[in-house]
Amino acid sequence: MKAKTSTAPGRIAALDIGTHKTVVLVGQIVDRRVRLLGFGERRTEGVVKGVVQDLERLTECVHQVIADAERSSGVPLHDLYASVNGPMVDGERVKGMMPVPGRDRRVTAADVEAANLSARRIEPPPGRYTLLYMRQPTLLDGKQVANPVGMVGERLEVNFWRVTHEDSTLRQRVGMINGMALHLRDFLLGSHAAGCSVVSDAEKRTGCLVIDFGAGTTNWILYYREHILCAGCISVGGEHVTNDLCSALRVRREFAEEVKLRYASAIHRPEDANLTILKEGAVGGDQQFNRGTINLVTSVRIRELLEQVQQDIQTRMRAIFGRDVEVTPALLPSGIILTGGASQLAGLAEATTQVLRLPARLGVPVTEAEALRKPEYACVLGIMAAALVNEAPPRRQPRGIWAQIRALFRL
Amino acid sequence: MSAEQPILLVGVGGAGCALVGQLSNTMPPSIRTLAVDADASSLASCGVVDQVQIGRAVLRGLGAGGEAKMGASAAEADLAELRRWLAGPAVVVFVTGLGGGVSGGATGVLAALAAEAGAIVLGLVTLPFTHEGEHRQSSARDALVAINLKAHGVVVLRNDDLLQMVKPEAPATEMFAETRRWMGSALESLSGFFAPGALMPLDPGALRALFPSLGCLTIFATGEGEGATAVVTAARAALASPLLPHGPEATRVDHLLVQVVGGPSLTTGDCQAAVALLRAELGGDRVTLLGARMDGALEGKARVSILGASPPAPPGKVKMAKGKRPSKAALDASQQMFGFALEQNLRRGLFGMAEPTLFNGEDVDVPTYLRKGIRIQSS
C-alpha cells in the first residue's frame, strides 16, 4: 500500500488497544499543550487477556476506530503513537560499565555514549525484540549523578530498564498498523503512559507504584527517584472478576458484568450477607442474589490479584538488587496510584492498602475533555502526553537516537 | 456379563476401586462391578467381588507410584484378561480418581479396549484438589485429555467443587459421601435406560444417540425438590448445583437426557415444565430424551438428573493459521487441544479458548474461590 504523506505539523494521534476497548485520540499541539481534535472508541474484538486471538477481527476493529477518529476530528491520520502492554511485554535492567579513560579521569560525552553502547550490546533473550530503553540512574563510582559529563571518577555505570516484546506478536502489531497505510511513530509502554497521565512529577520523584487495572491484564510500574525502577504484568484483570461472578451466581456474562459494575466491592464485610439484589427472570422466575456472595467472590479474586502483583514486584526487585527489597512507605512515600478501567471497582483502594500496606488512591487523568476524565482513558491520554514531549521543538538539536530516547522519556 | 447386567462399572486405581466398593451396596440390579488395580492391598480392601490385578509382572503387587507410564504398561501386560471382561457389556463406566499412576495410565488403555469391543464408554472421574500440588494437577490434566479421546463421554468431578458443597467444619468423610452420592445418581440415570417398569421408559438404543461419537463433552448434574412444584424445584436445584460446571456461555449441550424420579403423584405436566426449563438453560436442541420413574419412597418429593453431551466438532472446523496447510500432526494436535479445551471451557468460562495463565502452578483463570476452597452461599 502506498504510504500517505506525513501528517500536518503538530498533529499527533494515540492508539491504545486494550482487551476491552480500543481508543484513538487525535490532538493538535498548541502552545506546548495538546488540544483534542477527535476521538474514536470501540469494543475490542479478538483479544483475550491482552493476547491477540483473532488478528483479522482485531485489525478490522482498529481500522473502524481509526475511521471513527478521523471522522470525529475531521482530519486524515497518517501516523500515530501506540502503546504496548500485556504478557507479551517484559522488561529487565541492563547495565553498561566503562572505566573512565584519560589521565585526568574526567567524564566526556563520548564516555557516556560508550557506556550506553555497552549496555545496548547485551542481547535480548531469544525470540524477543528490544522495544525501548528507559533511563535509570547513572552512577559514577557507585554514586548517583544526574549528568556525569565533566565530573571526575574512575568508573561510569549507566542503567536502563529495557522493554522487550515477543518478536512474532510485535511484527503482527506493526504489520497491522502499517497495513492501514499508517506510519507508526513509536511504541510506548502502556503502564508508563498511564503513569504519565495520573501521577505528578513530584510523586515520581519521591517514589510511587502505579497499577493499571485493565479488563484482561493488570500492569504495574514502579517509579523511584525520577526513574522507572521496574515494571511488570499479571494476566488477570476485570474480566476475571466477571467470570468468577458468572460461575458463582450462575448467570450470563452481561448480567455478571452489570453486577460487577453496580454492586460488587473488593471488600467483603459480614453485614453484606443481609443485602440482596433481584434479577427479573423469564423462564425460571425472579432470582435473588446475595451481596455477601458477590463481595466475597470479588474480594478473594482482587486480594489474590494484589498478592500476585506484590510477588511480581518482589521477584523483579530481587533480580535487580540481588536481594529481597521490601516495598515500604519509606521506599514509596507517594504510595500507590490505581488506574485503568477495572480500578473503578468499589473498595479497591482499601483492599490495595490492606494487601500492599501502602496508602492507595484512585488516579484519574487530568484533561480538558470532561468525557475523558476517567481512569480507563489514563493510558491513551498518557500516550498523548508522552508524545507531546517527543514532538515539542527541542531546546537543542538531538544528536542521535540515544538523545532522542532520553528526550522522550525525560521524567 | 449377562443380558440383565448391560452396564459394567469398573473402578480403576485405589480411589476408583474404593468408590466402586462403597457404591456396590446401593447399586441398581442392571449394573455389574469390577475392580482393576495394580496394588494388591487396595484390591483386597475394596470389597468388590470381581477383581483384576494388573501388571503383576511389572509392578509386583505395588501401585504405579504416581507414574502414568507405569500404570499404562501394567494394563498392557494383562490385555487378554481385561479384554475378556470388557467384551460383553453394552455400557462400560470407568470410575477413577485422576492424579495417580494407575488411574492416569491404565484408564485410557481400558477405555480403548472397551470402545474397540463396541461398548459405549463413559468415565466418572475426579480431579485432585488444587492444594494437592502442581504435579498431581498436571498429571490429572494430561490423563483427562487421554481418556477424553478414548471414551464417548467423561463426566468430571473436581474435588475443589466439593468444598462448595460441604461446610468447612464438616468431617472429611462427608466429602467422600458427597462424591459417592454424585456418582450414585449418575449411575442411576444411566441405568434408567435399562430399568424395567418406568413410567416413561428410555430406549437402550437411544444411549447411542446421546453419545454418538468418542470425545463428547459431557455434563452431569442432579437436584432434589419437594412441595407442590417438586419437579421444577428439583430441576432448578440441579441447574444451581455447584458440581455443574458453569461458565457464561459454554454450558449449552447438543444432546440432553433428563431423568425424573418422583412420588406417586408425579404428572407429565410437571415433567414437561422441568424439561422446558432445562432446555432453555442447557440446550439439547438436537436430541432431548426424557425418562420418568416412580419411587414409592419419594412421596411429595422429586429428583431430577441431567446428562448432557456435545459431540466434538470435526477437525476441519478447527481454525488454522491463515495460509498454512495443516499437517496431519497439527490436526491431531488441534483435535487433542480441542477436546481438552472443551472440558476446560466449562470451568474457565470466558477464557475457555485462551492459553491458561499459570501463576505458582495454578490456573488463575479458574475462579479464585473455587481454587482456594472458599465456600460461598448458593444464591
Interface residues (C-beta under 8 A of the other chain):
Chain A: V48 K49 V51 Q53 E56 P87 I234 S235 V236 E239 H240 T242 N243 D244 C246 S247 A248 L249 R250 V251 R252 R253 A256 A273 V283 G284 Q287 Q288 F289 N290 G292 T293 L296 V297 V300 R301 E304 Q308 Q311
Chain B: R236 L239 A240 H246 G247 P248 E249 A276 L277 A280 E281 K322 R347 R348 G349 L350 F351 M353 A354 E355 T357 F359 N360 V364 D365 P367 T368 Y369 L370 K372 I374 I376 Q377 S378 S379
